[in-house]
Amino acid sequence: MAEPPTIALKRHYVPLSEKETEELVGVMADFVVDYIKRHGGPDRNRSTNATETKHEGEAHGPGKKD
């Protein structure tokens, strides 16, 4: 069986200056914050359910009927 052809990649880059690094970090931070605001954070789909609700009073607890 013949070997599949490979793609030769050559990347060209230079190290960023301190100013460019700070700018890039700021832009990426803004991107992440904007994404979270638009798509919701970790609590987006969280809803209060029976296991999270604090029940008080005699009607709740072991051996009690709801």
C-alpha positions in Angstrom: 0.0 0.0 0.0 1.4 3.4 -0.9 2.3 6.0 1.7 0.0 9.0 1.9 1.6 12.2 0.8 2.9 14.5 3.6 2.5 18.2 3.6 5.7 20.1 4.4 4.9 23.2 6.6 7.4 26.0 7.2 6.3 28.5 9.8 7.8 32.0 9.9 7.6 33.9 13.2 9.6 36.2 15.3 9.6 36.6 19.1 7.2 39.3 20.3 8.5 42.4 22.1 7.3 43.0 25.7 4.9 45.6 24.4 3.5 43.3 21.7 3.2 40.5 24.3 1.2 42.8 26.7 -1.1 43.9 23.8 -1.7 40.3 22.7 -2.5 39.2 26.3 -4.9 42.1 26.7 -6.7 41.3 23.4 -7.0 37.6 24.3 -8.3 38.5 27.8 -10.9 40.7 26.2 -11.8 37.9 23.8 -12.3 35.4 26.7 -14.4 37.9 28.7 -16.6 38.7 25.7 -17.1 35.0 24.9 -18.2 34.3 28.5 -20.5 37.2 28.5 -22.1 36.1 25.3 -22.3 32.4 25.9 -22.6 32.3 29.7 -20.2 31.3 32.4 -20.0 28.0 34.3 -23.3 28.7 36.1 -25.2 29.4 32.9 -27.3 26.2 32.9 -27.4 25.8 36.6 -30.8 25.8 38.1 -31.9 25.4 41.7 -33.3 21.9 42.2 -34.5 19.9 45.2 -31.0 18.8 46.2 -29.7 22.4 46.3 -32.7 23.9 48.0 -32.5 24.3 51.7 -35.6 23.0 53.4 -36.5 23.9 56.9 -39.4 22.9 59.2 -40.9 19.7 60.5 -42.4 18.6 57.2 -38.9 17.7 55.7 -36.3 15.3 56.7 -35.8 11.5 57.3 -39.0 9.7 57.8 -41.2 12.7 56.8 -43.5 12.6 53.9 -43.4 15.5 51.4 
